[in-house]
Amino acid sequence: MGRTWFAEQDFNFVHCEYCLAHRVENQVQLSYQRSDYLEQRRPIMEAWDNYVESCFAPYFPDL
């Protein structure tokens, strides 16, 4: 569900994969990859949090 939602929001594919903690299978790519994209992942995860909260808010209005 998250992967589809991320794609529909036009977030960067690589940053989303890191949000989802998907492994990089290509060993050459992995050897050159040194970033964890933490700063780029923050707004993605914040948007995901807002989306999830908006989904359950009608059912739990007191939260």
Legacy VTK file of the C-alpha trace (Angstrom):
# vtk DataFile Version 3.0
C-alpha trace
ASCII
DATASET POLYDATA
POINTS 63 float
0.000 0.000 0.000
2.748 2.432 0.917
4.732 1.842 -2.264
1.692 2.560 -4.421
0.818 5.675 -2.451
4.399 6.971 -2.701
4.344 6.487 -6.484
1.017 8.268 -6.801
2.498 11.243 -4.949
5.445 11.422 -7.378
8.061 10.982 -4.682
11.545 9.969 -5.784
11.665 6.201 -6.328
15.046 5.656 -4.646
14.111 7.716 -1.603
10.881 5.735 -1.264
12.736 2.437 -1.464
14.898 3.594 1.425
11.791 4.604 3.386
10.486 1.083 2.913
13.885 -0.424 3.821
14.016 -2.397 0.579
17.354 -4.027 -0.058
19.500 -3.170 -3.056
20.230 -6.451 -4.827
22.760 -5.078 -7.298
26.154 -5.406 -5.594
27.834 -2.848 -7.861
25.166 -0.265 -7.114
25.371 -1.099 -3.420
29.146 -0.628 -3.361
28.803 2.935 -4.659
25.792 3.888 -2.557
26.917 5.719 0.567
23.858 7.769 1.468
20.908 6.796 3.624
18.871 9.741 2.236
17.698 10.589 5.724
16.890 14.248 5.003
15.108 13.340 1.765
13.075 10.653 3.539
11.749 12.968 6.254
9.136 14.796 4.142
8.053 11.526 2.532
7.445 9.870 5.882
5.759 13.005 7.215
3.354 12.968 4.252
2.730 9.235 4.803
1.969 9.899 8.480
-0.536 12.592 7.525
-2.182 10.266 5.020
-2.496 7.378 7.476
-3.907 9.685 10.150
-6.451 11.051 7.679
-7.577 7.491 6.911
-8.390 6.572 10.501
-9.504 10.001 11.772
-13.181 9.523 10.794
-13.297 6.325 12.839
-11.500 7.718 15.901
-12.454 11.410 16.131
-11.212 11.737 19.722
-7.577 10.953 18.886
LINES 1 64
63 0 1 2 3 4 5 6 7 8 9 10 11 12 13 14 15 16 17 18 19 20 21 22 23 24 25 26 27 28 29 30 31 32 33 34 35 36 37 38 39 40 41 42 43 44 45 46 47 48 49 50 51 52 53 54 55 56 57 58 59 60 61 62
